[in-house]
Amino acid sequence: VQLQASGGGLVHTGGSLRLSCLASIDRFRFKHMAWYRQAPGKQREFVARMTAAGGKDYSNSVKGRFTISRDNTNNILYLQMNSLKPEDTAVYYCNEIPSRVDYWGQGTQVTVSS
């Protein structure tokens, strides 16, 4: 397993979660990384990305609520999710940019109850 996402769970509206992605890949610190999500019955969508240099970008739906970060010493990508809404319910995945088919993994389920 190259990328293992964890930290999901069930929270109420307005709650917070922090997702982690442990990356067992070479040269992690030089990789551009991203979080994606897929809600039931919908296509996978971009959530946030972080370049190797530290630049960050977010989808409009999560901007101001989610924060992406990384620990290059321990090869971990994070996603801090605050003010969660029911529409954030999805399976969350991490991947490189550009994404690799063999890196999608199982993801981690986030469920936000209203």
N, C-alpha and C positions, 0 to 999 in steps of 0.2 A: 504494500500500500504506500503510495507516494504522498498523498495528501489525505489527512484524517481530520474531518471537521467534528467538533463536539461543542457542548454547552447549551444546546437547545433545551426546550421544555415548555411547560404550560404556564402562562402568566395571564393576569387580568389586564384589561385596557389601562394604559398609563404606566405599566410596569416596565422593568428593564431586564435585559439579559446580555451576557457577554459571550460571544462565540469565539472559539479558538480553532485554528487550523494548523496542525503539526505537519510540517513539510519535510519529508524524507527525500529531498532532492539536492543534487549538487548545486553549489554556487547560489544558494537561496538569496543571499544578499544582493545579487546582481539581477534577480528576476523581478519583473513587473507582475504584481499579483492582484487578484480581484475576488470579490464575493458576488455570487449570483443566487437567485432563488427561483423556485418553481412552485406555484400554488396549484392546488388540484384543478385539473381540467384546463390549465393554462400553459403557455410556453415558458421555458426558462428565461429569466430576465436579468439584466445587469443591476447590481445594487451599488457597489462601490469598488474603486480601484486605488492602488497605491504603487507608484513607480519605485524603482530601485533608489532613486535620488530623494524620495520622500514626498513627491507630489501626490495630491489626493483629489479624487473626483467622485461625485455621488449622483445617483439618479435623483430626479426632482422629487420623487415620492418619499425619499428618506432624508433629503438634505436638511440639516439642522437638528435631526434626531439621532442619526447614526454617525459613528466615528470609526474609521478604519485606522489601524496601526500595525506595527510589526516589531518583532524582536529578532534581529538578525543573529544574535548570539545563540539563541536556542531554536532558530528556524520556525518561528510561530507567527502566523498572521491572525490578527484579532478583528472583531467587529463588535463594538459597544453599541447596543441598541437601547435607546431611551424612548419614553413616551410611546410605547408600542400601541398599535391599533389592530383591530381584527383583520384588516386587509394586509397586515404584515405576515399573516399565517402562511407558511410555506416550508418547503425543505430548502435549507440553505447549503450552498456548496462553495468551496474555494477552488481556484484554479490559477494557472499562469495566464499571462497575456502574451501572445495569443493562447487561447485555451487548448489543452491537449485532451483528446478523446479518452486516453487511458488514465487521466487524472481526476475524472469526475467523482468517483467514489460513491458512498452511500449518502453523504450529506448528513445534516442534523435537523430534526424537525422542530420548528417553532410554531406554537399554537397560542394565539391571543384570544381570550374569551371576552365577550362584551358584557 
